Amino acid sequence: MIYLEQGEINKVILTLSEVSTLVNPYYLFVFTNEMDTTSVPVLFTTLDTSDYTNRYNLFLIDEPTELTLTKGQYIYEVYESTIIPVTIEDTTGIVIEEGRMVVSGPVTNTIYA
C-alpha cells in the first residue's frame, strides 16, 4: 500500500526490481481514483533514487508540485520501460506491480450554521 500526504514530498518504497524484466528500467505509475469512476487515470513517472535498486526502489513524489491528486483511495499500477514513458504505449504493456494507494491531506473544519 502506498500512502501519500497532500502538500508534502512523499517517499515511496517499492520492490519493483525483483519483478522487472528490463535492465535499468524507467517506471510509469498509473493512479485510478476508486471514488470517482468518471475521473481520468493519472499517469506519473519519476526517477528511482534508491542507492540499492537490487533491494528496493525509492521514489520521491512531490505533491502538488509534480503530481496533484484529490484525497481518497486509488488503485495503482506500475509499468516498466526502456525510455522515460509518457503513456502506457511507451512501456512493455505489462503491469509489474499493482495495489492500493491512499491520499490524505490536512483536516479542514466545517462549520454548520
C-alpha positions in Angstrom: 0.0 0.0 0.0 1.2 3.5 -0.8 0.3 6.4 1.4 0.6 10.0 0.1 0.2 13.2 2.0 -1.0 16.2 0.1 1.3 19.2 0.1 4.4 17.1 1.0 7.4 15.4 -0.5 6.5 11.7 -0.1 8.9 8.8 0.0 7.5 5.7 -1.7 9.4 2.5 -1.3 8.6 -0.5 -3.6 10.3 -3.7 -4.7 10.0 -3.4 -8.4 13.4 -4.6 -9.4 12.7 -8.1 -8.3 9.9 -8.4 -11.0 11.4 -6.2 -13.7 12.4 -7.9 -16.9 14.4 -4.9 -18.2 17.9 -3.7 -17.1 17.8 -0.2 -15.5 14.1 0.4 -16.4 12.1 3.6 -16.1 8.7 3.2 -14.3 5.3 4.6 -15.2 2.7 4.9 -12.4 -1.0 4.9 -13.2 -3.3 6.1 -10.4 -7.0 5.5 -10.8 -9.4 7.1 -8.3 -11.7 4.5 -6.9 -14.3 7.0 -5.6 -14.7 8.9 -8.8 -15.3 6.5 -11.6 -15.6 9.3 -14.2 -12.1 10.6 -13.5 -9.2 10.0 -15.9 -6.3 7.9 -14.6 -3.3 10.0 -13.6 0.0 8.9 -15.3 3.2 9.8 -13.5 6.9 9.0 -13.9 9.8 9.9 -11.7 13.4 8.7 -11.1 14.3 5.8 -8.9 16.5 7.4 -6.2 17.5 4.2 -4.4 21.2 3.5 -3.8 20.4 -0.2 -3.7 18.0 -0.9 -6.5 18.6 -4.6 -6.3 17.0 -4.5 -2.8 14.3 -1.7 -3.1 13.2 1.2 -5.3 12.8 4.6 -3.7 10.7 7.3 -5.4 10.1 10.9 -4.1 6.7 12.2 -5.1 6.3 16.0 -4.5 2.6 16.6 -4.1 1.3 19.0 -5.5 4.4 20.2 -7.5 4.9 17.1 -9.6 1.5 15.4 -9.0 -1.8 16.7 -7.9 -4.3 14.2 -6.5 -7.5 14.6 -4.6 -7.9 13.0 -1.2 -9.2 9.5 -1.5 -8.5 5.9 -2.4 -6.8 4.8 -5.6 -5.7 1.7 -7.4 -2.1 2.0 -8.7 -0.4 0.1 -11.5 3.3 0.2 -12.4 4.7 -0.4 -15.8 8.4 -0.6 -16.9 10.0 0.9 -20.0 13.4 1.3 -21.7 12.6 5.0 -22.2 11.1 7.7 -20.0 7.4 6.8 -20.5 4.7 9.3 -21.0 1.9 6.8 -22.0 1.3 3.2 -21.4 2.1 2.6 -25.0 5.7 3.7 -24.2 6.1 0.7 -21.8 6.2 -3.1 -22.2 2.4 -3.0 -21.6 2.8 -5.4 -18.7 1.8 -4.4 -15.2 4.7 -5.4 -12.9 3.0 -4.3 -9.7 -0.5 -3.2 -8.6 -2.0 -2.3 -5.4 -3.9 0.3 -3.4 -3.0 3.9 -2.5 -4.4 6.4 -0.1 -4.1 10.1 -0.5 -4.7 12.1 2.7 -4.4 15.8 3.5 -4.9 18.3 6.1 -8.2 18.2 8.1 -10.5 21.0 7.3 -13.0 22.2 9.8 -16.5 22.6 8.6 -18.8 24.9 10.5 -22.5 24.2 10.1 -24.9 27.0 10.9 
